[in-house]
Amino acid sequence: MITFDKVSKTFATRSGSVVALDDVSLEVAQGEIFGVIGRSGAGKSTLVRTVNMLESPDSGTITVDGMEMTALSAGDLRDARRRIGMVFQQFNLLNSRTVRGNVELALEVHGVAREERRRKAGEILDLVGLADRAGARIFELSGGQKQRVGIARALATNPSVLLSDEATSALDPETTASILELLRGLNRDLGLTILLITHEMDVVKTLCDSAALMENGRIVEQGRLDEVVLRDRSKLSAGLFPLGELPEERGTTIVEITFVGLASNEPVIARLARDHDLSISLLGAAIETIGGRQTGRTRLELDGGAAVNAKAVADLRSQGLAVSVVRGDA
């Protein structure tokens, strides 16, 4: 549905050139919710703005639903943008218009007749839970309601793709949860492909099917979340399961076991200690819903020698468990 192929973008600033996108390749499948996560300045906003050519890349190609956006004429680009909705962090609503008027604006720009604009706006406001606020002014709304208006406006032209630029970062946790639930419902009910950027791992964890990690304008890791969690020494996986800092070095081996589908880890650990004559310390554990499945991760400290620890780790892997050696010999 959305493909980036070796996309680069550099901005000229007073202090010199800044590379925002550095040879980025990325693929978002049709109908999935794909999150791009990274720190401020990683290039996330530039990335999402190149999808609809609000920012034009210096090199590379971007294809959306079979259309090569980087090759379109001005007229064709206007038509293509009708199929790409965008939701902004700061809402970007017009205070001079009502809620309905803001939603109708997207249709007005494309020359849709007044009666049809009003009918369509009513349908969409009902979809996002704001039918009773159609005549309200923007200043009368809460932050969550404003973002729902922003989402409604983005849906006005029946897009196949929805872009979200930090859409929940200005909202409180409870409101964020309601917006994420709305986005998941739109993805499910309308078949929308959603590409969102965020600096919040909880957003990725709650909403996304796949994700990519950006650092300094580059994609350093990407994949489906149900695959990412099983990767050894994965930065994305570590972010999905924050187990805290490691203890100081004391000559032991530290491993992390990932249990997909919430398999019980207690019998596994007890048997491991018994069969290999090991003393095992539990350093941390977490259970999360990842990719719609409950998944657990446990951090253990093994006090055996290298050979004993290696046998224990091999034993765990023979059971089909994902085991990562975080520190020490095994």
Secondary structure per residue as TSV (DSSP state, phi and psi in degrees):
chain	resnum	aa	ss	phi	psi
A	1	M	-	360.0	-50.2
A	2	I	E	-126.4	124.7
A	3	T	E	-130.9	125.7
A	4	F	E	-102.8	130.0
A	5	D	E	-127.2	102.9
A	6	K	E	53.0	51.4
A	7	V	E	-88.0	131.8
A	8	S	E	-131.8	148.9
A	9	K	E	-150.7	128.1
A	10	T	E	-124.1	136.1
A	11	F	E	-108.3	141.2
A	12	A	E	-91.6	127.2
A	13	T	E	-125.4	171.5
A	14	R	T	-62.8	-29.7
A	15	S	T	-93.1	4.8
A	16	G	E	124.7	-176.9
A	17	S	E	-76.5	141.3
A	18	V	E	-121.0	122.2
A	19	V	E	-85.7	109.1
A	20	A	E	-87.4	-39.1
A	21	L	E	-128.8	129.6
A	22	D	E	-126.4	92.5
A	23	D	E	57.2	52.0
A	24	V	E	-84.5	126.6
A	25	S	E	-124.4	133.5
A	26	L	E	-159.1	145.8
A	27	E	E	-136.0	127.4
A	28	V	E	-111.6	121.9
A	29	A	-	-76.0	153.8
A	30	Q	T	-62.3	132.1
A	31	G	T	83.1	1.7
A	32	E	-	-100.5	164.0
A	33	I	E	-105.6	116.9
A	34	F	E	-115.6	124.3
A	35	G	E	-105.8	137.7
A	36	V	E	-112.5	118.6
A	37	I	E	-118.7	148.2
A	38	G	-	173.8	168.0
A	39	R	-	-73.9	168.1
A	40	S	T	-58.1	133.3
A	41	G	T	88.8	2.2
A	42	A	S	-74.3	-18.2
A	43	G	S	109.8	7.7
A	44	K	H	-62.4	-48.9
A	45	S	H	-64.7	-40.0
A	46	T	H	-61.2	-42.4
A	47	L	H	-56.8	-51.6
A	48	V	H	-69.6	-29.2
A	49	R	H	-77.0	-15.9
A	50	T	H	-79.9	-17.3
A	51	V	H	-61.3	-44.5
A	52	N	T	-102.8	15.6
A	53	M	T	64.7	27.4
A	54	L	S	-66.7	-26.5
A	55	E	S	-125.4	128.5
A	56	S	-	-93.0	128.5
A	57	P	-	-69.9	156.4
A	58	D	S	-77.4	-32.4
A	59	S	E	-155.0	165.3
A	60	G	E	91.8	174.7
A	61	T	E	-127.7	149.3
A	62	I	E	-129.2	123.8
A	63	T	E	-118.1	131.2
A	64	V	E	-127.0	118.3
A	65	D	T	51.5	43.4
A	66	G	T	85.5	-6.4
A	67	M	E	-101.2	128.2
A	68	E	E	-82.5	99.5
A	69	M	G	-60.8	-34.6
A	70	T	G	-72.0	-8.0
A	71	A	G	-113.1	1.8
A	72	L	-	-78.8	146.9
A	73	S	-	-72.7	168.8
A	74	A	H	-58.3	-43.1
A	75	G	H	-66.7	-44.0
A	76	D	H	-66.2	-33.8
A	77	L	H	-65.6	-39.3
A	78	R	H	-60.5	-42.5
A	79	D	H	-66.5	-40.4
A	80	A	H	-64.9	-34.8
A	81	R	H	-66.7	-20.2
A	82	R	T	-65.0	-24.6
A	83	R	T	-93.5	5.4
A	84	I	E	-128.7	106.3
A	85	G	E	-87.9	154.0
A	86	M	E	-138.6	134.5
A	87	V	E	-116.2	130.1
A	88	F	-	-105.0	157.8
A	89	Q	T	-62.5	-45.8
A	90	Q	T	-98.5	23.3
A	91	F	-	72.2	-45.6
A	92	N	-	54.3	46.4
A	93	L	-	-99.3	157.9
A	94	L	-	-94.0	116.0
A	95	N	T	-66.4	-20.9
A	96	S	T	-77.8	-9.5
A	97	R	S	-114.5	157.2
A	98	T	B	-74.8	176.2
A	99	V	H	-57.1	-49.5
A	100	R	H	-60.6	-41.0
A	101	G	H	-62.3	-36.2
A	102	N	H	-66.7	-39.5
A	103	V	H	-69.9	-39.6
A	104	E	H	-66.1	-24.2
A	105	L	H	-57.3	-42.6
A	106	A	H	-60.4	-34.4
A	107	L	H	-78.9	-35.3
A	108	E	H	-61.2	-41.0
A	109	V	H	-59.1	-33.3
A	110	H	T	-94.4	12.0
A	111	G	T	77.8	22.5
A	112	V	-	-74.6	138.4
A	113	A	-	-62.6	154.9
A	114	R	H	-58.6	-48.7
A	115	E	H	-62.1	-41.1
A	116	E	H	-66.9	-37.8
A	117	R	H	-60.5	-44.5
A	118	R	H	-65.9	-42.3
A	119	R	H	-63.2	-46.3
A	120	K	H	-64.8	-43.4
A	121	A	H	-60.5	-40.1
A	122	G	H	-62.3	-43.0
A	123	E	H	-61.2	-44.4
A	124	I	H	-71.5	-39.8
A	125	L	H	-63.1	-34.4
A	126	D	H	-65.8	-38.7
A	127	L	H	-62.2	-38.0
A	128	V	T	-96.1	7.9
A	129	G	T	81.5	26.8
A	130	L	-	-125.6	23.0
A	131	A	G	-57.8	-34.7
A	132	D	G	-81.1	-2.6
A	133	R	G	-114.2	15.2
A	134	A	T	-57.3	-37.2
A	135	G	T	-91.0	1.1
A	136	A	-	-74.9	154.7
A	137	R	B	-86.7	155.4
A	138	I	G	-60.3	-38.5
A	139	F	G	-67.6	-12.8
A	140	E	G	-86.8	-4.6
A	141	L	S	-98.0	154.6
A	142	S	-	-78.7	170.8
A	143	G	H	-60.8	-42.2
A	144	G	H	-64.2	-39.3
A	145	Q	H	-66.3	-39.5
A	146	K	H	-60.4	-41.0
A	147	Q	H	-69.0	-31.9
A	148	R	H	-65.8	-35.6
A	149	V	H	-64.4	-42.2
A	150	G	H	-60.6	-39.9
A	151	I	H	-67.6	-42.8
A	152	A	H	-60.0	-43.4
A	153	R	H	-62.0	-40.2
A	154	A	H	-66.1	-25.9
A	155	L	H	-88.7	-7.0
A	156	A	T	-59.3	-33.4
A	157	T	T	-97.4	19.8
A	158	N	-	55.2	56.3
A	159	P	-	-71.8	156.6
A	160	S	S	-96.6	-16.5
A	161	V	E	-127.8	136.1
A	162	L	E	-120.5	124.9
A	163	L	E	-102.7	135.4
A	164	S	E	-125.2	114.5
A	165	D	E	-101.8	89.7
A	166	E	S	53.4	44.8
A	167	A	T	-64.9	-18.4
A	168	T	T	-113.4	1.5
A	169	S	T	-69.7	-19.6
A	170	A	T	-96.8	8.9
A	171	L	S	-111.2	155.3
A	172	D	-	-74.3	163.5
A	173	P	H	-56.2	-42.1
A	174	E	H	-65.7	-42.4
A	175	T	H	-68.2	-39.2
A	176	T	H	-56.6	-44.8
A	177	A	H	-59.9	-39.7
A	178	S	H	-69.5	-36.2
A	179	I	H	-69.5	-40.3
A	180	L	H	-64.2	-38.8
A	181	E	H	-63.6	-39.5
A	182	L	H	-63.3	-45.6
A	183	L	H	-62.4	-41.1
A	184	R	H	-63.6	-39.9
A	185	G	H	-64.3	-40.3
A	186	L	H	-66.1	-39.9
A	187	N	H	-60.4	-44.0
A	188	R	H	-72.6	-46.7
A	189	D	H	-82.1	-31.9
A	190	L	H	-104.6	-6.5
A	191	G	-	70.3	22.9
A	192	L	-	-67.9	138.1
A	193	T	E	-89.4	126.4
A	194	I	E	-119.3	125.8
A	195	L	E	-113.6	117.0
A	196	L	E	-125.1	149.9
A	197	I	E	-115.6	146.8
A	198	T	E	-161.2	159.8
A	199	H	S	-109.5	6.4
A	200	E	-	-106.9	113.8
A	201	M	H	-63.7	-28.8
A	202	D	H	-62.1	-33.4
A	203	V	H	-65.6	-46.1
A	204	V	H	-60.6	-46.3
A	205	K	H	-61.6	-40.9
A	206	T	H	-78.2	-37.6
A	207	L	H	-110.7	-34.3
A	208	C	-	-87.6	149.5
A	209	D	S	-89.8	-37.0
A	210	S	E	-137.2	164.2
A	211	A	E	-154.1	160.0
A	212	A	E	-134.8	144.1
A	213	L	E	-104.2	126.5
A	214	M	E	-108.2	138.2
A	215	E	E	-141.8	124.7
A	216	N	T	51.9	43.2
A	217	G	T	81.9	1.5
A	218	R	E	-117.9	149.1
A	219	I	E	-85.3	113.8
A	220	V	E	-97.3	-15.8
A	221	E	E	-164.5	144.4
A	222	Q	E	-156.6	160.3
A	223	G	E	156.2	173.1
A	224	R	E	-68.5	141.5
A	225	L	H	-62.8	-35.5
A	226	D	H	-68.9	-16.7
A	227	E	H	-93.6	-38.5
A	228	V	H	-59.5	-41.0
A	229	V	T	-62.6	-20.8
A	230	L	T	-95.5	-0.8
A	231	R	S	-76.9	141.8
A	232	D	T	-77.3	130.5
A	233	R	T	56.1	39.7
A	234	S	-	-87.6	130.6
A	235	K	H	-66.9	-40.6
A	236	L	H	-63.4	-43.7
A	237	S	H	-62.9	-41.6
A	238	A	H	-62.8	-36.7
A	239	G	H	-69.0	-32.3
A	240	L	H	-70.6	-27.8
A	241	F	S	-126.2	78.8
A	242	P	-	-74.2	106.7
A	243	L	-	-103.6	10.1
A	244	G	-	86.5	-176.5
A	245	E	-	-76.4	152.9
A	246	L	-	-75.9	150.9
A	247	P	-	-70.2	168.5
A	248	E	-	-65.0	155.3
A	249	E	-	-61.7	129.9
A	250	R	-	-145.0	29.1
A	251	G	S	76.8	14.5
A	252	T	-	-105.8	176.5
A	253	T	E	-110.8	133.5
A	254	I	E	-114.9	127.3
A	255	V	E	-126.8	157.8
A	256	E	E	-124.6	131.3
A	257	I	E	-112.6	129.9
A	258	T	E	-106.5	127.5
A	259	F	E	-110.6	110.1
A	260	V	E	-89.5	136.4
A	261	G	T	81.5	15.8
A	262	L	-	58.9	43.9
A	263	A	-	-66.2	142.6
A	264	S	-	-68.1	131.7
A	265	N	S	-95.8	-11.3
A	266	E	H	-64.2	-48.4
A	267	P	H	-61.5	-35.6
A	268	V	H	-62.3	-47.7
A	269	I	H	-68.4	-42.8
A	270	A	H	-62.4	-43.4
A	271	R	H	-67.4	-37.3
A	272	L	H	-61.2	-45.4
A	273	A	H	-63.7	-41.4
A	274	R	H	-69.9	-48.2
A	275	D	H	-70.5	-27.4
A	276	H	H	-114.1	9.4
A	277	D	T	51.3	52.7
A	278	L	-	-113.3	146.4
A	279	S	-	-95.0	125.9
A	280	I	E	-120.9	129.9
A	281	S	E	-107.0	133.7
A	282	L	E	-87.5	115.2
A	283	L	E	-97.1	-18.5
A	284	G	E	176.2	156.7
A	285	A	E	-157.0	150.9
A	286	A	E	-152.1	147.4
A	287	I	E	-124.2	128.2
A	288	E	E	-135.9	156.9
A	289	T	E	-93.9	110.2
A	290	I	E	-118.7	123.6
A	291	G	T	57.9	31.5
A	292	G	T	82.6	1.9
A	293	R	E	-121.9	139.1
A	294	Q	E	-73.0	127.4
A	295	T	E	-133.0	137.6
A	296	G	E	-119.3	152.4
A	297	R	E	-135.2	134.0
A	298	T	E	-124.6	133.2
A	299	R	E	-104.0	124.4
A	300	L	E	-122.1	149.8
A	301	E	E	-113.2	122.9
A	302	L	E	-105.3	133.3
A	303	D	-	-103.6	8.7
A	304	G	S	-77.6	173.0
A	305	G	-	-73.3	176.6
A	306	A	H	-57.7	-43.5
A	307	A	H	-66.6	-44.3
A	308	V	H	-64.7	-45.0
A	309	N	H	-62.4	-39.5
A	310	A	H	-62.3	-41.5
A	311	K	H	-64.6	-39.6
A	312	A	H	-64.0	-43.4
A	313	V	H	-65.6	-42.5
A	314	A	H	-61.4	-37.5
A	315	D	H	-61.3	-46.6
A	316	L	H	-61.4	-44.9
A	317	R	H	-65.9	-31.3
A	318	S	H	-66.3	-19.2
A	319	Q	T	-87.2	3.0
A	320	G	T	84.7	12.9
A	321	L	-	-86.7	146.7
A	322	A	E	-85.8	114.9
A	323	V	E	-121.8	127.0
A	324	S	E	-115.3	127.6
A	325	V	E	-85.5	107.6
A	326	V	E	-80.5	-37.7
A	327	R	E	-157.4	144.1
A	328	G	S	97.7	-175.4
A	329	D	-	-96.9	136.9
A	330	A	-	-165.6	360.0
